[in-house]
Amino acid sequence: MAQRVRQVAKLAAVRVRGSVRAREDVRETLRVLGLTRVNHCVVIDDDPTYKGMLQKAKDMITWGEIGREVLEALLRKRGRLEGDARLSDEYVKSNTRFSSIGEFAEAIYRGEAKLSTLPGLKKVFRLHPPSKGYEATKRPFKAMGSLGYRGEKINELILRMI
């Protein structure tokens, strides 16, 4: 019998601010998420555990639902393996059942695979600062800033950072 995979939306979280003057519990939450430096990005599941962590660190990060095309671009251009080697279609084909990075990204987006399915893939994507800069690093997104939940607009930010 075919195994049903639960559709889980994927969230991308990007660290916007450094940890100077940040509370210790917020620093620990960011460390657990893997966001140890500014302009680092992680792709996580949209579940209550991660939502609570994101809410706790909302004054330091921004997050939203990542699109399939942006996820593929992130893996292609910023995906790194242990030893800082670039992720390639050949590596994906030889280490998973997927034939390319695009097919792997599609499976992740649909919830059929996880980033941890690929051995040696780093969970953190190191990005450039966004072209044309952040809006404001001390205000929430709803108040014309860069922090907190931004929904689908996270895709625009990530594309500016790749």
N, CA and C atoms as an extended XYZ file, in Angstrom:
486
Properties=species:S:1:pos:R:3:atomname:S:1:resname:S:1:resid:I:1 pbc="F F F"
N         0.839       -1.166        0.000 N   MET     1
C         0.000        0.000        0.000 CA  MET     1
C         0.889        1.235        0.000 C   MET     1
N         0.540        2.214       -0.789 N   ALA     2
C         1.340        3.434       -0.907 CA  ALA     2
C         1.257        4.244        0.386 C   ALA     2
N         2.392        4.746        0.777 N   GLN     3
C         2.460        5.551        1.995 CA  GLN     3
C         2.065        6.992        1.676 C   GLN     3
N         1.113        7.534        2.440 N   ARG     4
C         0.692        8.916        2.235 CA  ARG     4
C         1.647        9.838        2.962 C   ARG     4
N         2.099       10.847        2.271 N   VAL     5
C         2.982       11.839        2.861 CA  VAL     5
C         2.154       13.075        3.172 C   VAL     5
N         2.249       13.541        4.409 N   ARG     6
C         1.487       14.714        4.815 CA  ARG     6
C         2.086       15.959        4.185 C   ARG     6
N         1.269       16.732        3.507 N   GLN     7
C         1.731       17.979        2.877 CA  GLN     7
C         2.065       18.982        3.969 C   GLN     7
N         3.316       19.385        4.039 N   VAL     8
C         3.755       20.353        5.039 CA  VAL     8
C         4.370       21.528        4.305 C   VAL     8
N         3.852       22.712        4.571 N   ALA     9
C         4.418       23.909        3.940 CA  ALA     9
C         5.837       24.116        4.454 C   ALA     9
N         6.655       24.695        3.620 N   LYS    10
C         8.030       24.976        3.998 CA  LYS    10
C         8.178       26.458        4.284 C   LYS    10
N         8.859       26.760        5.352 N   LEU    11
C         9.147       28.141        5.724 CA  LEU    11
C        10.630       28.403        5.544 C   LEU    11
N        10.970       29.597        5.113 N   ALA    12
C        12.363       30.027        5.055 CA  ALA    12
C        12.521       31.119        6.108 C   ALA    12
N        13.560       31.001        6.928 N   ALA    13
C        13.842       32.008        7.947 CA  ALA    13
C        15.220       32.592        7.670 C   ALA    13
N        15.321       33.916        7.713 N   VAL    14
C        16.576       34.624        7.448 CA  VAL    14
C        16.905       35.486        8.655 C   VAL    14
N        18.132       35.392        9.121 N   ARG    15
C        18.545       36.235       10.239 CA  ARG    15
C        18.894       37.619        9.718 C   ARG    15
N        18.322       38.654       10.342 N   VAL    16
C        18.487       40.032        9.909 CA  VAL    16
C        19.414       40.809       10.836 C   VAL    16
N        19.351       40.521       12.137 N   ARG    17
C        20.108       41.297       13.116 CA  ARG    17
C        21.110       40.427       13.857 C   ARG    17
N        22.166       41.050       14.369 N   GLY    18
C        23.175       40.374       15.164 CA  GLY    18
C        22.691       40.133       16.575 C   GLY    18
N        23.543       39.554       17.403 N   SER    19
C        23.105       39.143       18.736 CA  SER    19
C        23.568       40.081       19.854 C   SER    19
N        24.126       41.217       19.526 N   VAL    20
C        24.514       42.161       20.565 CA  VAL    20
C        23.255       42.644       21.278 C   VAL    20
N        23.257       42.622       22.586 N   ARG    21
C        22.136       43.022       23.448 CA  ARG    21
C        20.915       42.116       23.329 C   ARG    21
N        21.050       40.956       22.727 N   ALA    22
C        19.925       40.023       22.637 CA  ALA    22
C        19.860       39.187       23.917 C   ALA    22
N        18.650       38.814       24.318 N   ARG    23
C        18.477       37.975       25.499 CA  ARG    23
C        19.085       36.598       25.247 C   ARG    23
N        19.515       35.954       26.307 N   GLU    24
C        20.179       34.656       26.194 CA  GLU    24
C        19.235       33.593       25.622 C   GLU    24
N        17.958       33.609       26.024 N   ASP    25
C        17.033       32.593       25.510 CA  ASP    25
C        16.772       32.776       24.013 C   ASP    25
N        16.794       34.012       23.535 N   VAL    26
C        16.631       34.266       22.102 CA  VAL    26
C        17.874       33.794       21.347 C   VAL    26
N        19.050       34.048       21.903 N   ARG    27
C        20.294       33.557       21.277 CA  ARG    27
C        20.282       32.047       21.164 C   ARG    27
N        19.823       31.374       22.218 N   GLU    28
C        19.768       29.912       22.216 CA  GLU    28
C        18.780       29.413       21.164 C   GLU    28
N        17.647       30.076       21.032 N   THR    29
C        16.656       29.696       20.020 CA  THR    29
C        17.245       29.834       18.620 C   THR    29
N        17.955       30.923       18.378 N   LEU    30
C        18.584       31.131       17.068 CA  LEU    30
C        19.649       30.062       16.805 C   LEU    30
N        20.389       29.686       17.846 N   ARG    31
C        21.413       28.652       17.688 CA  ARG    31
C        20.765       27.311       17.330 C   ARG    31
N        19.652       26.973       17.990 N   VAL    32
C        18.954       25.722       17.704 CA  VAL    32
C        18.409       25.725       16.271 C   VAL    32
N        17.915       26.867       15.821 N   LEU    33
C        17.432       26.981       14.442 CA  LEU    33
C        18.570       26.886       13.427 C   LEU    33
N        19.789       27.186       13.852 N   GLY    34
C        20.936       27.168       12.948 CA  GLY    34
C        21.260       28.541       12.398 C   GLY    34
N        20.590       29.564       12.904 N   LEU    35
C        20.809       30.930       12.418 CA  LEU    35
C        21.827       31.619       13.314 C   LEU    35
N        23.097       31.264       13.141 N   THR    36
C        24.144       31.784       14.017 CA  THR    36
C        24.720       33.106       13.546 C   THR    36
N        24.490       33.481       12.297 N   ARG    37
C        25.048       34.725       11.766 CA  ARG    37
C        24.015       35.471       10.927 C   ARG    37
N        24.267       36.758       10.759 N   VAL    38
C        23.392       37.589        9.940 CA  VAL    38
C        23.460       37.118        8.487 C   VAL    38
N        22.336       37.165        7.784 N   ASN    39
C        22.179       36.763        6.381 CA  ASN    39
C        22.262       35.258        6.166 C   ASN    39
N        22.134       34.475        7.222 N   HIS    40
C        22.016       33.034        7.077 CA  HIS    40
C        20.543       32.689        6.936 C   HIS    40
N        20.263       31.629        6.192 N   CYS    41
C        18.887       31.216        5.916 CA  CYS    41
C        18.747       29.719        6.188 C   CYS    41
N        17.614       29.323        6.746 N   VAL    42
C        17.294       27.903        6.911 CA  VAL    42
C        15.897       27.664        6.359 C   VAL    42
N        15.667       26.447        5.878 N   VAL    43
C        14.353       26.034        5.385 CA  VAL    43
C        13.826       25.008        6.381 C   VAL    43
N        12.647       25.281        6.958 N   ILE    44
C        12.089       24.430        8.001 CA  ILE    44
C        10.630       24.116        7.689 C   ILE    44
N        10.097       23.111        8.395 N   ASP    45
C         8.688       22.747        8.247 CA  ASP    45
C         7.817       23.760        8.975 C   ASP    45
N         6.597       23.886        8.510 N   ASP    46
C         5.628       24.778        9.123 CA  ASP    46
C         4.850       23.992       10.175 C   ASP    46
N         5.473       23.758       11.337 N   ASP    47
C         4.781       23.068       12.418 CA  ASP    47
C         4.839       23.904       13.695 C   ASP    47
N         4.010       23.598       14.678 N   PRO    48
C         3.904       24.446       15.874 CA  PRO    48
C         5.213       24.630       16.637 C   PRO    48
N         6.071       23.624       16.655 N   THR    49
C         7.338       23.746       17.361 CA  THR    49
C         8.193       24.846       16.754 C   THR    49
N         8.359       24.795       15.440 N   TYR    50
C         9.154       25.820       14.771 CA  TYR    50
C         8.464       27.178       14.825 C   TYR    50
N         7.125       27.186       14.733 N   LYS    51
C         6.400       28.465       14.804 CA  LYS    51
C         6.684       29.176       16.123 C   LYS    51
N         6.712       28.418       17.217 N   GLY    52
C         7.015       29.001       18.518 CA  GLY    52
C         8.426       29.562       18.571 C   GLY    52
N         9.373       28.844       17.976 N   MET    53
C        10.754       29.314       17.948 CA  MET    53
C        10.872       30.593       17.116 C   MET    53
N        10.191       30.615       15.980 N   LEU    54
C        10.228       31.800       15.123 CA  LEU    54
C         9.605       32.999       15.831 C   LEU    54
N         8.514       32.761       16.536 N   GLN    55
C         7.846       33.834       17.252 CA  GLN    55
C         8.738       34.386       18.365 C   GLN    55
N         9.478       33.503       19.012 N   LYS    56
C        10.371       33.932       20.086 CA  LYS    56
C        11.491       34.825       19.554 C   LYS    56
N        11.973       34.525       18.349 N   ALA    57
C        13.099       35.260       17.768 CA  ALA    57
C        12.640       36.300       16.749 C   ALA    57
N        11.395       36.692       16.777 N   LYS    58
C        10.814       37.565       15.749 CA  LYS    58
C        11.494       38.919       15.641 C   LYS    58
N        12.174       39.361       16.690 N   ASP    59
C        12.851       40.655       16.656 CA  ASP    59
C        14.256       40.571       16.059 C   ASP    59
N        14.653       39.383       15.619 N   MET    60
C        15.984       39.185       15.055 CA  MET    60
C        15.951       38.607       13.639 C   MET    60
N        14.803       38.033       13.248 N   ILE    61
C        14.719       37.306       11.981 CA  ILE    61
C        13.485       37.725       11.196 C   ILE    61
N        13.431       37.259        9.958 N   THR    62
C        12.223       37.378        9.145 CA  THR    62
C        11.961       36.004        8.530 C   THR    62
N        10.688       35.692        8.298 N   TRP    63
C        10.358       34.384        7.742 CA  TRP    63
C         9.063       34.448        6.946 C   TRP    63
N         8.854       33.385        6.139 N   GLY    64
C         7.645       33.274        5.338 CA  GLY    64
C         7.652       31.976        4.550 C   GLY    64
N         6.600       31.748        3.770 N   GLU    65
C         6.466       30.522        2.986 CA  GLU    65
C         7.322       30.626        1.719 C   GLU    65
N         8.215       29.673        1.561 N   ILE    66
C         9.125       29.688        0.410 CA  ILE    66
C         8.451       29.008       -0.778 C   ILE    66
N         8.663       29.548       -1.976 N   GLY    67
C         8.122       28.978       -3.206 CA  GLY    67
C         9.043       27.911       -3.768 C   GLY    67
N         8.500       27.048       -4.626 N   ARG    68
C         9.287       25.950       -5.190 CA  ARG    68
C        10.454       26.453       -6.032 C   ARG    68
N        10.216       27.474       -6.864 N   GLU    69
C        11.274       27.994       -7.727 CA  GLU    69
C        12.399       28.623       -6.907 C   GLU    69
N        12.025       29.309       -5.848 N   VAL    70
C        13.024       29.949       -4.986 CA  VAL    70
C        13.813       28.890       -4.227 C   VAL    70
N        13.138       27.834       -3.780 N   LEU    71
C        13.822       26.733       -3.103 CA  LEU    71
C        14.837       26.081       -4.033 C   LEU    71
N        14.447       25.873       -5.286 N   GLU    72
C        15.377       25.288       -6.254 CA  GLU    72
C        16.570       26.216       -6.497 C   GLU    72
N        16.317       27.510       -6.649 N   ALA    73
C        17.405       28.472       -6.852 CA  ALA    73
C        18.333       28.508       -5.644 C   ALA    73
N        17.761       28.426       -4.454 N   LEU    74
C        18.556       28.415       -3.227 CA  LEU    74
C        19.459       27.194       -3.180 C   LEU    74
N        18.920       26.033       -3.518 N   LEU    75
C        19.727       24.809       -3.529 CA  LEU    75
C        20.806       24.870       -4.612 C   LEU    75
N        20.455       25.343       -5.797 N   ARG    76
C        21.427       25.401       -6.897 CA  ARG    76
C        22.573       26.363       -6.623 C   ARG    76
N        22.246       27.572       -6.179 N   LYS    77
C        23.273       28.599       -6.067 CA  LYS    77
C        23.944       28.650       -4.706 C   LYS    77
N        23.241       28.284       -3.645 N   ARG    78
C        23.778       28.427       -2.291 CA  ARG    78
C        23.858       27.133       -1.514 C   ARG    78
N        23.415       25.996       -2.113 N   GLY    79
C        23.504       24.711       -1.432 CA  GLY    79
C        24.957       24.267       -1.334 C   GLY    79
N        25.379       23.916       -0.130 N   ARG    80
C        26.760       23.493        0.087 CA  ARG    80
C        26.790       22.148        0.798 C   ARG    80
N        27.812       21.365        0.481 N   LEU    81
C        28.048       20.086        1.125 CA  LEU    81
C        29.151       20.257        2.156 C   LEU    81
N        29.343       19.253        2.965 N   GLU    82
C        30.442       19.297        3.927 CA  GLU    82
C        31.741       19.461        3.161 C   GLU    82
N        32.627       20.299        3.679 N   GLY    83
C        33.851       20.625        2.966 CA  GLY    83
C        33.658       21.812        2.044 C   GLY    83
N        32.512       22.454        2.107 N   ASP    84
C        32.151       23.639        1.334 CA  ASP    84
C        32.112       23.388       -0.174 C   ASP    84
N        31.833       22.145       -0.571 N   ALA    85
C        31.677       21.839       -1.996 CA  ALA    85
C        30.270       22.238       -2.428 C   ALA    85
N        30.130       22.665       -3.685 N   ARG    86
C        28.813       23.053       -4.204 CA  ARG    86
C        27.942       21.824       -4.431 C   ARG    86
N        26.655       22.007       -4.244 N   LEU    87
C        25.686       20.954       -4.538 CA  LEU    87
C        25.526       20.858       -6.055 C   LEU    87
N        25.544       19.640       -6.587 N   SER    88
C        25.426       19.456       -8.034 CA  SER    88
C        24.380       18.397       -8.347 C   SER    88
N        23.905       18.413       -9.593 N   ASP    89
C        22.938       17.408      -10.047 CA  ASP    89
C        23.528       16.000       -9.929 C   ASP    89
N        24.819       15.856      -10.216 N   GLU    90
C        25.470       14.549      -10.152 CA  GLU    90
C        25.473       14.008       -8.726 C   GLU    90
N        25.736       14.881       -7.752 N   TYR    91
C        25.759       14.463       -6.350 CA  TYR    91
C        24.356       14.036       -5.910 C   TYR    91
N        23.348       14.806       -6.296 N   VAL    92
C        21.965       14.469       -5.939 CA  VAL    92
C        21.579       13.136       -6.566 C   VAL    92
N        21.951       12.932       -7.828 N   LYS    93
C        21.598       11.701       -8.537 CA  LYS    93
C        22.281       10.480       -7.913 C   LYS    93
N        23.543       10.637       -7.494 N   SER    94
C        24.272        9.488       -6.955 CA  SER    94
C        23.920        9.180       -5.494 C   SER    94
N        23.339       10.126       -4.765 N   ASN    95
C        23.080        9.911       -3.336 CA  ASN    95
C        21.601        9.842       -2.959 C   ASN    95
N        20.709       10.075       -3.919 N   THR    96
C        19.272        9.979       -3.641 CA  THR    96
C        18.582        9.307       -4.815 C   THR    96
N        17.273        9.164       -4.704 N   ARG    97
C        16.497        8.590       -5.808 CA  ARG    97
C        16.084        9.646       -6.816 C   ARG    97
N        16.472       10.890       -6.589 N   PHE    98
C        16.111       11.996       -7.476 CA  PHE    98
C        17.206       12.211       -8.510 C   PHE    98
N        16.817       12.625       -9.721 N   SER    99
C        17.785       12.735      -10.811 CA  SER    99
C        18.397       14.124      -10.945 C   SER    99
N        17.828       15.136      -10.251 N   SER   100
C        18.380       16.482      -10.368 CA  SER   100
C        18.007       17.302       -9.139 C   SER   100
N        18.640       18.465       -9.028 N   ILE   101
C        18.336       19.374       -7.928 CA  ILE   101
C        16.890       19.850       -8.044 C   ILE   101
N        16.414       20.094       -9.259 N   GLY   102
C        15.040       20.532       -9.469 CA  GLY   102
C        14.023       19.504       -8.977 C   GLY   102
N        14.273       18.240       -9.285 N   GLU   103
C        13.377       17.168       -8.842 CA  GLU   103
C        13.429       17.028       -7.321 C   GLU   103
N        14.615       17.165       -6.737 N   PHE   104
C        14.792       17.109       -5.281 CA  PHE   104
C        14.042       18.266       -4.618 C   PHE   104
N        14.155       19.475       -5.176 N   ALA   105
C        13.462       20.646       -4.634 CA  ALA   105
C        11.948       20.454       -4.705 C   ALA   105
N        11.469       19.887       -5.797 N   GLU   106
C        10.032       19.618       -5.951 CA  GLU   106
C         9.548       18.646       -4.883 C   GLU   106
N        10.334       17.598       -4.620 N   ALA   107
C         9.960       16.612       -3.605 CA  ALA   107
C         9.962       17.233       -2.209 C   ALA   107
N        10.907       18.104       -1.940 N   ILE   108
C        10.934       18.801       -0.650 CA  ILE   108
C         9.706       19.687       -0.521 C   ILE   108
N         9.393       20.408       -1.565 N   TYR   109
C         8.256       21.320       -1.548 CA  TYR   109
C         6.938       20.578       -1.334 C   TYR   109
N         6.794       19.404       -1.940 N   ARG   110
C         5.573       18.610       -1.788 CA  ARG   110
C         5.537       17.857       -0.467 C   ARG   110
N         6.654       17.786        0.241 N   GLY   111
C         6.705       17.085        1.517 CA  GLY   111
C         7.093       15.630        1.398 C   GLY   111
N         7.572       15.206        0.236 N   GLU   112
C         7.958       13.815        0.026 CA  GLU   112
C         9.389       13.549        0.464 C   GLU   112
N        10.175       14.594        0.655 N   ALA   113
C        11.563       14.445        1.088 CA  ALA   113
C        11.901       15.604        2.012 C   ALA   113
N        13.007       15.460        2.699 N   LYS   114
C        13.501       16.532        3.557 CA  LYS   114
C        14.916       16.886        3.107 C   LYS   114
N        15.385       18.039        3.534 N   LEU   115
C        16.765       18.418        3.216 CA  LEU   115
C        17.737       17.401        3.798 C   LEU   115
N        17.384       16.802        4.937 N   SER   116
C        18.265       15.821        5.570 CA  SER   116
C        18.326       14.505        4.794 C   SER   116
N        17.468       14.330        3.777 N   THR   117
C        17.506       13.139        2.931 CA  THR   117
C        18.831       13.047        2.184 C   THR   117
N        19.387       14.190        1.834 N   LEU   118
C        20.637       14.246        1.090 CA  LEU   118
C        21.808       14.261        2.074 C   LEU   118
N        22.614       13.203        2.124 N   PRO   119
C        23.708       13.161        3.098 CA  PRO   119
C        24.764       14.221        2.794 C   PRO   119
N        25.220       14.877        3.849 N   GLY   120
C        26.289       15.854        3.704 CA  GLY   120
C        25.838       17.261        3.350 C   GLY   120
N        24.539       17.470        3.119 N   LEU   121
C        24.047       18.808        2.775 CA  LEU   121
C        23.937       19.647        4.038 C   LEU   121
N        24.530       20.835        4.004 N   LYS   122
C        24.446       21.736        5.151 CA  LYS   122
C        23.045       22.327        5.216 C   LYS   122
N        22.514       22.467        6.429 N   LYS   123
C        21.143       22.962        6.557 CA  LYS   123
C        21.065       24.480        6.494 C   LYS   123
N        22.201       25.148        6.596 N   VAL   124
C        22.227       26.610        6.566 CA  VAL   124
C        22.714       27.085        5.201 C   VAL   124
N        21.998       28.065        4.648 N   PHE   125
C        22.388       28.677        3.381 CA  PHE   125
C        22.970       30.051        3.695 C   PHE   125
N        24.218       30.268        3.311 N   ARG   126
C        24.868       31.558        3.557 CA  ARG   126
C        24.562       32.476        2.380 C   ARG   126
N        23.871       33.561        2.661 N   LEU   127
C        23.432       34.465        1.609 CA  LEU   127
C        24.187       35.783        1.651 C   LEU   127
N        24.134       36.511        0.527 N   HIS   128
C        24.663       37.871        0.474 CA  HIS   128
C        23.675       38.801        1.168 C   HIS   128
N        24.119       39.989        1.582 N   PRO   129
C        23.140       40.994        2.013 CA  PRO   129
C        22.233       41.318        0.824 C   PRO   129
N        20.972       41.666        1.069 N   PRO   130
C        20.057       41.892       -0.057 CA  PRO   130
C        20.455       43.107       -0.890 C   PRO   130
N        20.315       42.979       -2.222 N   SER   131
C        20.566       44.138       -3.064 CA  SER   131
C        19.527       45.197       -2.715 C   SER   131
N        19.924       46.427       -2.672 N   LYS   132
C        19.114       47.566       -2.234 CA  LYS   132
C        18.803       47.527       -0.746 C   LYS   132
N        19.426       46.617        0.002 N   GLY   133
C        19.363       46.605        1.452 CA  GLY   133
C        18.054       46.124        2.050 C   GLY   133
N        18.080       46.014        3.376 N   TYR   134
C        16.868       45.705        4.128 CA  TYR   134
C        16.041       46.979        4.224 C   TYR   134
N        14.741       46.822        4.485 N   GLU   135
C        13.877       47.981        4.624 CA  GLU   135
C        14.260       48.763        5.884 C   GLU   135
N        14.146       48.140        7.046 N   ALA   136
C        14.559       48.727        8.320 CA  ALA   136
C        14.761       47.564        9.272 C   ALA   136
N        15.922       47.474        9.895 N   THR   137
C        16.244       46.300       10.694 CA  THR   137
C        15.743       46.374       12.126 C   THR   137
N        15.020       47.431       12.470 N   LYS   138
C        14.497       47.537       13.833 CA  LYS   138
C        12.979       47.585       13.887 C   LYS   138
N        12.322       47.463       12.727 N   ARG   139
C        10.860       47.538       12.692 CA  ARG   139
C        10.284       46.261       12.087 C   ARG   139
N         9.064       45.912       12.500 N   PRO   140
C         8.427       44.734       11.904 CA  PRO   140
C         8.033       44.976       10.452 C   PRO   140
N         7.845       43.898        9.726 N   PHE   141
C         7.526       43.980        8.302 CA  PHE   141
C         6.242       44.761        8.055 C   PHE   141
N         5.251       44.598        8.915 N   LYS   142
C         3.982       45.298        8.737 CA  LYS   142
C         4.122       46.812        8.892 C   LYS   142
N         5.171       47.239        9.594 N   ALA   143
C         5.410       48.680        9.788 CA  ALA   143
C         6.544       49.149        8.880 C   ALA   143
N         6.575       48.603        7.649 N   MET   144
C         7.578       48.966        6.639 CA  MET   144
C         9.006       48.620        7.056 C   MET   144
N         9.166       47.580        7.863 N   GLY   145
C        10.484       47.145        8.301 CA  GLY   145
C        10.857       45.811        7.688 C   GLY   145
N        11.797       45.105        8.324 N   SER   146
C        12.294       43.842        7.789 CA  SER   146
C        12.072       42.650        8.713 C   SER   146
N        11.600       42.852        9.921 N   LEU   147
C        11.543       41.778       10.907 CA  LEU   147
C        10.188       41.091       10.933 C   LEU   147
N        10.193       39.842       11.408 N   GLY   148
C         8.959       39.106       11.618 CA  GLY   148
C         8.427       38.407       10.385 C   GLY   148
N         7.160       38.035       10.460 N   TYR   149
C         6.510       37.254        9.396 CA  TYR   149
C         6.218       38.140        8.188 C   TYR   149
N         6.594       37.640        6.995 N   ARG   150
C         6.332       38.401        5.775 CA  ARG   150
C         5.636       37.578        4.704 C   ARG   150
N         5.226       36.364        5.005 N   GLY   151
C         4.456       35.550        4.061 CA  GLY   151
C         5.207       35.257        2.776 C   GLY   151
N         4.524       35.397        1.648 N   GLU   152
C         5.101       35.108        0.337 CA  GLU   152
C         6.205       36.095       -0.053 C   GLU   152
N         6.261       37.230        0.580 N   LYS   153
C         7.274       38.257        0.256 CA  LYS   153
C         8.685       37.798        0.605 C   LYS   153
N         8.812       36.700        1.367 N   ILE   154
C        10.147       36.175        1.691 CA  ILE   154
C        10.858       35.742        0.421 C   ILE   154
N        10.101       35.324       -0.590 N   ASN   155
C        10.698       34.872       -1.854 CA  ASN   155
C        11.433       36.020       -2.545 C   ASN   155
N        10.837       37.214       -2.536 N   GLU   156
C        11.483       38.374       -3.128 CA  GLU   156
C        12.793       38.700       -2.409 C   GLU   156
N        12.762       38.641       -1.061 N   LEU   157
C        13.964       38.929       -0.284 CA  LEU   157
C        15.066       37.910       -0.587 C   LEU   157
N        14.723       36.631       -0.603 N   ILE   158
C        15.736       35.597       -0.851 CA  ILE   158
C        16.328       35.750       -2.243 C   ILE   158
N        15.503       36.042       -3.240 N   LEU   159
C        16.039       36.240       -4.592 CA  LEU   159
C        16.997       37.437       -4.638 C   LEU   159
N        16.721       38.466       -3.854 N   ARG   160
C        17.637       39.603       -3.790 CA  ARG   160
C        18.935       39.253       -3.069 C   ARG   160
N        18.915       38.184       -2.281 N   MET   161
C        20.089       37.801       -1.493 CA  MET   161
C        20.922       36.702       -2.147 C   MET   161
N        20.345       35.976       -3.085 N   ILE   162
C        21.089       34.872       -3.739 CA  ILE   162
C        22.148       35.485       -4.622 C   ILE   162
